[in-house]
Amino acid sequence: MPELTTTPPLTKLSEEEELFRDTVRDFAEREVRPRVAAMERASTVDPALLAKCFELGLMGIDIPECHGGAGGSLLMTVLAVAIFVDVQNTLVNMLLRKWASDDVKRRYLPRLASDLLGAYALSEPDSGSDAFGLQTRATQRGNTWILEGRKLWITNGAEAGLFVVFANSDFTKGYKGITAFAVERGFKGFSVGKKEDKLGIRASSTCELILDGCEVPVANVVGEVGMGYKVAIETLNTGRIGIGAQMIGVARGALTATLKYAKERKQFGKPIGEFQAVQFQLAQAATELEAARLMVYNAARLEAAGEPYTTQAAMAKLFASQVAERVTSRAVELFGGYGYTKEYPVEKFYRDAKIGTIYEGTSNMQLNTIAKQILK
């Protein structure tokens, strides 16, 4: 009989990953938590907090060390995820690292690791789920591309200095005319428009971009001309893992607050956590959250191993966003009337959870992806 061998479970963190997680957790408690209420009221991220994230290396987790980054893995990004950290790492950095020319990498990756915030600009007013129906036009004139159009729902739009913008350079080819461009905020013809007033994730800026004859050097094409659809698809597959991680964080925050409240809040002479009905709801929430966490970890491990992960990423994003909605809703209910007020944190978690079923592909789009993959 062959000798049995064992390997560490994919869901177990390495010593390095545990140290990184603990460092980020300490940073979050020390630097992020005290700022949350003020940023929520102001609907903006504190610039000092953004600077501290750069100092800690959180904005360049997966950027190679040769370009000034940490040279970390996708799972490490998952452990550190926050919205602007997520967009920076799973969308902008990863896209440039995989698809950009050596020249573009040399010019932008070191700054993205040190002081430059990035944004990913695919969505438009009339192309949300139908992302490749975009109407932004790219026309080449000598050594310059001229971009005309509008982008909508762009995360980090108010603060970013670099935008990966998708435009169609040949509409006769349909989605095969789409091309990706690295666009600096200061390029002629580029401007940031309306900032959205949102239900949740209020400190994260979501903005309109206006491309009015925006001039982009030919050298700033990312990937090959006409290959933007492939760049976008592969990047979003990774980004969905990051969204799953965001939703785990939201749900975990709500559950942690509710567990504490259930031990302290007394009704009928004892803590509500001693009532079986409450215990069962908490147990269900904890179980679903653990399942979502393992799905996200698994998708991140598959990506790091170079294995196919499209299906797993879609499943992780779908399930984690659904779990976040259920867990945060249950948290509000268990807090009772207090849960509906801003005096306690669960109402914010409840509002923040909803976006997980919408951005970087709605739940229906995830189901569509999963169905296509399993029916091949």
Disulfide bonds with the S-S distance in Angstrom:
none
